[in-house]
């Protein structure tokens, strides 16, 4: 049987050494060896404390000499355990960990219970002690963040993305993986805001030129790839407050749409208002991801199709989206809007959707209604030029489609439109 504590461990960013200790503790717990389980759990906790100090920069108020000595003791097999405990309890001249007195007192309590296990004292240790310690870890481990590590990590990130210091494209994961241990949960929103402002100075939030845009997306994607569910959930919460950021993330990594499952309000805002919010957006992949993951309720899909068609422009539809669009009726909605509702006669709509029009005619039969509409629109000099160019190209290289539409014109006894040259040659 899998324990809740095992599931929680999967979401924690801890070293392999600490993880192994905790799993040994779980094995002992399942064998009813509770003293061994509590002892190993405590050593696992101490290992996490040690790792976080070794990853951190010197906290404000601690001298560099003192910090160097602490780190030296932590890599000494004979001193590391007592040094890790002392670091947690340190409050003068400054705290190493920003903890409440209550948490420090609890650590003292659990150290004493560890001693009961290690020295065969008479105090009884049973399953409830192990379970209580695990609850303490689940509730408080995220609070064991070295004071001042936020500023230190921010400086490292700024230097990494300063191309006068670090070349573009350098891997930033070694910085991202420090977030769970360097930034307290309560500080994550402010931390993400500092990063956002670093990449996008000012207030416009408009897309960045490469290579900075590529670097930014790489950074956020790596944050969302962390195993720490607390960091990821805070990142998602923050991204929702920055509409340009969240759409850029999804445009580059549409697979991340699953992080928004369950937030019906945001999902609706995304397709209703945020997608296709500028002329450079390539958003059909994001819309397809919404449909593929069934994030739009069935009773809103028709509305969503129509809203997307009213906002879409120039973006190609990726091949892997076509099946999803067919299955959900998107192309039926396009046909209705373009030909039955005569939107193909409206220059702005038609030119924005010229590639979509070409794709539709390429993939679906050209019936009498479509042939009549095309002849009517492109018979006159005043016509949507972008659509004419796309269709002229289609009928130039696709002989089967050219024959299909010419057969329709013949059946209807109407002439080929003058302003699609390939249909007149």
C-alpha positions as CSV (number, residue, x, y, z in Angstrom):
1,X,0.0,0.0,0.0
2,X,1.3,3.4,-0.9
3,X,1.5,5.9,1.9
4,X,0.5,9.6,1.7
5,X,4.0,10.5,2.7
6,X,5.3,8.6,-0.4
7,X,3.1,10.7,-2.7
8,X,4.3,13.9,-1.0
9,X,7.9,12.9,-1.5
10,X,7.3,12.7,-5.2
11,X,6.5,16.4,-5.3
12,X,9.6,17.5,-3.3
13,X,12.8,18.8,-4.8
14,X,15.3,17.1,-2.5
15,X,18.7,15.4,-3.1
16,X,19.0,11.7,-3.9
17,X,20.6,11.1,-0.6
18,X,17.7,12.6,1.4
19,X,15.2,10.8,-0.8
20,X,16.9,7.5,-0.2
21,X,16.9,8.0,3.6
22,X,13.2,8.8,3.5
23,X,12.4,5.7,1.5
24,X,14.4,3.6,3.8
25,X,12.4,5.1,6.7
26,X,9.2,4.1,4.8
27,X,10.4,0.6,4.4
28,X,11.1,0.4,8.1
29,X,7.7,1.8,8.9
30,X,5.9,-0.8,6.8
31,X,7.9,-3.5,8.7
32,X,6.8,-2.0,12.0
33,X,10.4,-1.0,12.8
34,X,9.3,2.4,14.1
35,X,12.5,3.5,15.9
36,X,14.5,2.9,12.8
37,X,11.9,4.7,10.7
38,X,11.8,7.8,12.9
39,X,15.6,7.8,13.1
40,X,16.1,7.6,9.3
41,X,13.3,10.2,8.8
42,X,15.1,12.7,11.1
43,X,18.4,12.1,9.3
44,X,16.6,12.7,6.0
45,X,15.3,16.0,7.4
46,X,18.7,17.0,8.6
47,X,20.1,16.2,5.1
48,X,17.6,18.5,3.5
49,X,18.6,21.3,5.9
50,X,22.3,20.7,5.1
51,X,21.7,20.6,1.3
52,X,19.8,23.9,1.5
53,X,22.5,25.7,3.4
54,X,25.2,24.4,0.9
55,X,23.1,25.7,-2.0
56,X,22.5,29.1,-0.5
57,X,24.4,32.3,-0.5
58,X,25.5,34.0,2.8
59,X,22.5,35.4,4.6
60,X,22.3,39.0,5.6
61,X,23.8,39.5,9.1
62,X,26.0,36.5,9.0
63,X,29.7,37.2,8.4
64,X,31.4,35.5,5.4
65,X,33.9,33.9,7.8
66,X,31.1,32.4,9.9
67,X,29.2,31.2,6.8
68,X,32.4,29.6,5.5
69,X,32.9,27.8,8.8
70,X,29.3,26.6,8.8
71,X,29.6,25.2,5.3
72,X,32.9,23.6,6.2
73,X,31.3,21.8,9.2
74,X,28.4,20.6,7.0
75,X,30.8,18.6,4.8
76,X,32.5,17.0,7.8
77,X,31.0,13.6,8.5
78,X,31.7,14.0,12.2
79,X,30.2,17.5,12.6
80,X,27.4,17.9,10.0
81,X,24.5,16.7,12.1
82,X,25.1,19.0,15.0
83,X,25.9,21.9,12.7
84,X,22.6,21.4,10.8
85,X,20.7,21.4,14.1
86,X,22.6,24.5,15.3
87,X,21.9,26.3,12.0
88,X,18.2,25.9,12.5
89,X,18.4,27.2,16.1
90,X,20.6,30.2,15.2
91,X,19.0,33.6,15.8
92,X,22.1,35.7,16.7
93,X,23.7,37.7,15.2
94,X,21.0,36.9,12.6
95,X,18.8,34.0,11.7
96,X,20.0,31.5,9.0
97,X,16.5,30.2,8.5
98,X,13.5,32.5,8.8
99,X,11.5,30.3,11.2
100,X,9.1,31.0,14.0
101,X,10.2,30.1,17.6
102,X,7.4,27.4,17.6
103,X,9.0,25.6,14.6
104,X,12.4,25.8,16.2
105,X,11.0,24.3,19.5
106,X,9.4,21.5,17.4
107,X,12.8,20.7,15.9
108,X,14.2,20.4,19.4
109,X,11.4,18.0,20.3
110,X,12.0,15.8,17.3
111,X,15.8,15.8,17.9
112,X,15.1,14.4,21.4
113,X,12.8,11.7,19.9
114,X,15.6,10.9,17.5
115,X,17.9,10.4,20.5
116,X,15.3,8.1,22.1
117,X,15.7,5.9,19.0
118,X,19.4,6.1,18.6
119,X,20.3,5.5,22.3
120,X,17.7,2.9,23.2
121,X,16.1,5.1,25.8
122,X,13.0,3.9,27.7
123,X,10.6,6.3,26.0
124,X,8.2,4.3,23.8
125,X,8.4,5.1,20.0
126,X,5.5,3.8,17.9
127,X,3.8,4.4,14.5
128,X,2.1,7.6,15.8
129,X,5.5,9.3,16.4
130,X,6.7,8.5,12.8
131,X,3.4,9.7,11.4
132,X,3.5,12.9,13.5
133,X,7.0,13.7,12.3
134,X,6.0,13.1,8.7
135,X,3.1,15.5,9.2
136,X,5.5,18.1,10.7
137,X,7.7,17.7,7.5
138,X,4.7,18.0,5.2
139,X,3.5,21.2,7.0
140,X,6.9,22.9,7.5
141,X,9.7,21.7,5.2
142,X,8.9,24.4,2.7
143,X,9.6,27.0,5.4
144,X,13.2,25.9,5.8
145,X,14.6,28.5,3.4
146,X,17.9,30.3,4.1
147,X,17.3,34.0,4.8
148,X,18.5,36.2,2.0
149,X,18.7,33.4,-0.5
150,X,16.0,35.1,-2.6
151,X,18.2,38.1,-3.4
152,X,21.2,35.9,-4.0
153,X,19.3,33.7,-6.5
154,X,17.8,36.8,-8.3
155,X,21.3,38.1,-8.8
156,X,22.5,34.8,-10.2
157,X,19.6,34.8,-12.6
158,X,20.2,38.4,-13.7
159,X,23.8,37.5,-14.4
160,X,22.8,34.4,-16.3
161,X,20.5,36.4,-18.6
162,X,22.9,39.3,-19.0
163,X,24.4,38.4,-22.4
164,X,27.5,40.4,-21.7
165,X,28.2,37.9,-18.9
166,X,26.6,34.7,-20.1
167,X,26.2,33.7,-23.8
168,X,22.6,33.2,-25.0
169,X,21.3,29.7,-24.9
170,X,23.2,28.7,-21.8
171,X,21.2,26.2,-19.7
172,X,19.5,27.8,-16.7
173,X,18.2,24.7,-15.0
174,X,20.9,24.8,-12.3
175,X,19.2,28.1,-11.2
176,X,15.6,27.0,-11.6
177,X,16.2,23.9,-9.4
178,X,17.3,26.2,-6.6
179,X,13.8,27.9,-6.4
180,X,12.1,25.4,-4.1
181,X,15.0,25.6,-1.6
182,X,15.9,29.3,-1.9
183,X,12.5,30.9,-2.0
184,X,9.8,30.5,0.6
185,X,6.2,29.8,-0.6
186,X,5.1,33.2,0.6
187,X,7.8,35.0,-1.4
188,X,7.2,33.1,-4.7
189,X,4.8,35.6,-6.2
190,X,7.2,38.5,-5.6
191,X,10.1,36.4,-6.9
192,X,8.3,35.6,-10.1
193,X,7.4,39.3,-10.5
194,X,11.0,40.3,-10.2
195,X,11.9,37.7,-13.0
196,X,9.0,39.0,-15.2
197,X,10.2,42.6,-14.8
198,X,13.8,41.5,-15.6
199,X,12.7,40.0,-18.9
200,X,10.1,42.6,-19.7
201,X,11.1,46.0,-18.3
202,X,8.4,48.7,-18.3
203,X,4.7,48.0,-18.3
204,X,3.8,47.1,-21.9
205,X,4.5,43.4,-21.5
206,X,4.8,43.1,-25.3
207,X,6.8,40.1,-26.7
208,X,10.6,40.4,-26.6
209,X,12.9,40.1,-29.5
210,X,15.1,37.0,-29.7
211,X,17.2,35.7,-28.2
212,X,15.7,37.2,-25.0
213,X,12.3,35.9,-25.8
214,X,13.7,32.4,-26.3
215,X,15.6,32.6,-23.0
216,X,12.5,33.8,-21.1
217,X,10.3,30.9,-22.4
218,X,13.0,28.5,-21.6
219,X,13.2,29.8,-18.0
220,X,9.4,29.6,-17.4
221,X,9.1,26.2,-19.1
222,X,11.8,24.8,-16.8
223,X,10.0,26.3,-13.7
224,X,6.8,24.4,-14.9
225,X,8.8,21.3,-15.3
226,X,9.9,21.2,-11.6
227,X,8.7,18.3,-9.5
228,X,7.8,20.7,-6.7
229,X,4.0,21.1,-6.9
230,X,4.0,24.1,-4.6
231,X,6.4,26.1,-6.9
232,X,4.5,25.1,-10.0
233,X,1.1,26.0,-8.6
234,X,2.3,29.4,-7.5
235,X,3.8,29.9,-10.9
236,X,0.5,29.1,-12.6
237,X,-1.3,31.5,-10.2
238,X,1.2,34.3,-11.1
239,X,1.0,33.6,-14.8
240,X,-2.8,34.1,-14.8
241,X,-2.3,37.6,-13.6
242,X,0.0,38.4,-16.6
243,X,-2.1,37.8,-19.7
244,X,0.8,38.4,-22.1
245,X,3.0,36.0,-20.2
246,X,0.5,33.2,-20.0
247,X,-0.4,33.3,-23.6
248,X,3.2,33.4,-24.6
249,X,3.9,30.3,-22.5
250,X,1.0,28.4,-24.0
251,X,2.0,29.5,-27.6
252,X,5.4,28.0,-27.1
253,X,4.4,25.0,-25.0
254,X,0.7,24.2,-25.7
255,X,1.1,21.0,-23.7
256,X,1.2,23.1,-20.5
257,X,-2.6,23.7,-20.9
258,X,-3.2,20.9,-18.5
259,X,-2.0,23.1,-15.6
260,X,-5.2,25.1,-16.0
261,X,-7.6,22.2,-15.8
262,X,-10.3,23.0,-13.3
263,X,-10.2,26.8,-13.7
264,X,-13.3,27.2,-15.9
265,X,-13.2,31.0,-15.6
266,X,-9.6,31.3,-16.9
267,X,-10.2,28.8,-19.7
268,X,-13.2,30.8,-20.9
269,X,-11.2,34.1,-20.7
270,X,-8.4,32.5,-22.7
271,X,-10.5,31.6,-25.7
272,X,-12.9,34.4,-25.4
273,X,-10.5,37.3,-25.0
274,X,-6.8,36.4,-24.9
275,X,-6.1,34.2,-27.9
276,X,-5.4,36.0,-31.2
277,X,-4.9,39.3,-29.3
278,X,-2.2,40.5,-31.7
279,X,-1.3,40.0,-35.3
280,X,1.7,37.9,-34.6
281,X,-0.1,35.3,-32.5
282,X,0.0,31.7,-33.6
283,X,-2.9,30.5,-31.5
284,X,-4.6,27.7,-33.3
285,X,-2.3,25.2,-31.5
286,X,-3.5,26.6,-28.1
287,X,-7.1,26.5,-29.1
288,X,-6.6,22.9,-30.4
289,X,-5.1,22.0,-27.0
290,X,-8.2,23.3,-25.2
291,X,-10.4,21.2,-27.4
292,X,-8.2,18.1,-27.3
293,X,-8.1,18.2,-23.5
294,X,-11.9,18.8,-23.4
295,X,-11.4,22.0,-21.3
296,X,-14.2,23.8,-23.1
297,X,-17.7,22.5,-22.0
298,X,-19.7,20.9,-24.8
299,X,-22.4,23.6,-24.5
300,X,-19.8,26.3,-25.1
301,X,-17.9,24.8,-28.1
302,X,-20.1,26.4,-30.8
303,X,-19.8,29.8,-29.1
304,X,-16.0,29.3,-28.8
305,X,-15.7,28.4,-32.5
306,X,-17.5,31.5,-33.6
307,X,-15.5,33.7,-31.2
308,X,-12.2,32.3,-32.4
309,X,-13.3,32.8,-36.1
310,X,-14.1,36.4,-35.3
311,X,-10.6,37.0,-33.9
312,X,-8.4,34.7,-35.9
313,X,-5.9,35.9,-38.4
314,X,-3.1,34.6,-40.7
315,X,-2.0,31.8,-38.4
316,X,-1.5,28.4,-39.9
317,X,-3.3,25.4,-38.5
318,X,-0.8,22.6,-37.6
319,X,-1.4,19.2,-39.1
320,X,-1.9,17.5,-35.8
321,X,-4.8,19.9,-35.0
322,X,-6.9,19.1,-38.1
323,X,-8.4,15.9,-36.8
324,X,-9.4,17.7,-33.5
325,X,-11.0,20.6,-35.4
326,X,-13.0,18.2,-37.6
327,X,-14.2,16.2,-34.7
328,X,-15.4,19.2,-32.8
329,X,-17.1,20.9,-35.7
330,X,-14.7,23.8,-36.1
331,X,-14.5,23.5,-39.9
332,X,-18.3,23.3,-40.1
333,X,-18.4,26.6,-38.2
334,X,-15.9,28.0,-40.6
335,X,-17.9,27.0,-43.6
336,X,-21.0,28.5,-42.2
337,X,-19.3,31.8,-41.4
338,X,-17.3,32.0,-44.6
339,X,-19.8,30.9,-47.2
340,X,-23.4,30.8,-45.7
341,X,-22.9,34.0,-43.7
342,X,-20.9,35.6,-46.6
343,X,-18.0,36.7,-44.3
344,X,-15.6,35.9,-47.2
345,X,-17.0,39.0,-48.9
346,X,-15.9,41.1,-45.9
347,X,-12.4,42.2,-46.7
348,X,-11.0,42.4,-43.2
349,X,-12.4,39.0,-42.1
350,X,-11.5,37.3,-45.4
351,X,-7.9,38.5,-45.5
352,X,-7.3,37.6,-41.9
353,X,-8.5,34.1,-42.6
354,X,-7.0,33.6,-46.1
355,X,-4.8,30.6,-45.0
356,X,-7.8,29.0,-43.2
357,X,-9.9,29.4,-46.4
358,X,-7.2,27.8,-48.5
359,X,-6.9,24.9,-45.9
360,X,-10.6,24.3,-46.0
361,X,-10.8,24.2,-49.8
362,X,-7.8,21.9,-49.8
363,X,-9.3,19.4,-47.3
364,X,-13.1,19.5,-48.1
365,X,-15.3,19.1,-51.2
366,X,-16.1,22.2,-53.2
367,X,-19.8,22.1,-53.6
368,X,-22.2,24.3,-55.5
369,X,-22.6,26.8,-52.6
370,X,-18.8,27.3,-52.3
371,X,-18.3,27.5,-56.0
372,X,-21.0,30.1,-56.4
373,X,-19.6,32.2,-53.5
374,X,-16.0,32.1,-55.0
375,X,-17.3,33.1,-58.4
376,X,-19.3,36.0,-57.0
377,X,-16.5,37.4,-54.9
378,X,-13.5,37.1,-57.3
379,X,-15.3,38.1,-60.5
380,X,-14.8,41.7,-59.5
381,X,-11.7,43.8,-59.2
382,X,-12.7,44.9,-55.7
383,X,-12.1,41.6,-53.8
384,X,-10.1,40.4,-50.8
385,X,-6.6,40.2,-52.4
386,X,-5.0,38.0,-49.8
387,X,-7.6,35.2,-50.3
388,X,-7.2,35.5,-54.1
389,X,-3.5,35.0,-53.8
390,X,-3.8,32.0,-51.6
391,X,-6.5,30.4,-53.9
392,X,-4.5,31.2,-57.0
393,X,-1.6,29.3,-55.5
394,X,-3.8,26.4,-54.5
395,X,-5.3,25.9,-57.9
396,X,-1.9,26.3,-59.6
397,X,-0.3,23.3,-57.9
398,X,-3.3,21.2,-57.0
399,X,-4.7,19.9,-60.3
400,X,-7.4,17.8,-58.6
401,X,-8.8,20.8,-56.8
402,X,-8.6,22.9,-59.9
403,X,-10.6,20.3,-61.9
404,X,-13.1,20.0,-59.0
405,X,-14.0,23.7,-59.0
406,X,-14.0,24.0,-62.8
407,X,-16.4,21.0,-62.9
408,X,-18.6,22.9,-60.4
409,X,-18.6,26.1,-62.5
410,X,-19.5,24.0,-65.6
411,X,-22.3,22.3,-63.7
412,X,-23.6,25.7,-62.5
413,X,-23.1,27.2,-66.0
414,X,-21.1,30.1,-64.7
415,X,-17.7,31.5,-65.8
416,X,-14.5,31.1,-63.8
417,X,-13.8,34.3,-61.7
418,X,-11.5,36.7,-63.5
419,X,-9.3,37.4,-60.5
420,X,-8.1,33.9,-59.8
421,X,-5.7,33.6,-62.8
422,X,-4.9,29.9,-62.4
423,X,-8.6,29.1,-63.1
424,X,-8.4,30.8,-66.4
425,X,-5.3,29.2,-67.8
